[in-house]
Amino acid sequence: MESTGNHGGIQQLLAAEHEAQLIVNAARTAKMARLKQAKEEAETEIAEHRTSTEHGFQRKLEETSGDSGANVKRLEEETDAKIEQLKNEASRISQDVVEMLLKHVTTVKN
């Protein structure tokens, strides 16, 4: 009778082992599915972040490009003002420079 009891115990162990294997396989399959889902979610999130960052970069680029035009205009105005200032200064002292040059050219040293 013990052999029958042992035989039943072995059958129970085999059934429990088979059930445990099914549970492990199901968990492994669920884990793989979750990893695949997580990877897809991460790729989607990365793509959204990349798009958002690219839009922000393009917006900044457009803003600074607009400023560049304003900077060019400001620099042109400053340059024109400086040129006008130099012309005024040159016309103010040109007579003195001419007189000084004539004096040095016409003066004879022995």
Secondary structure, 3 states (H helix, E strand, C coil): CHHHHHHHHHHHHHHHHHHHHHHHHHHHHHHHHHHHHHHHHHHHHHHHHHHHHHHHHHHHHHHHHHHHHHHHHHHHHHHHHHHHHHHHHHHHHHHHHHHHHHHHHHCCCC
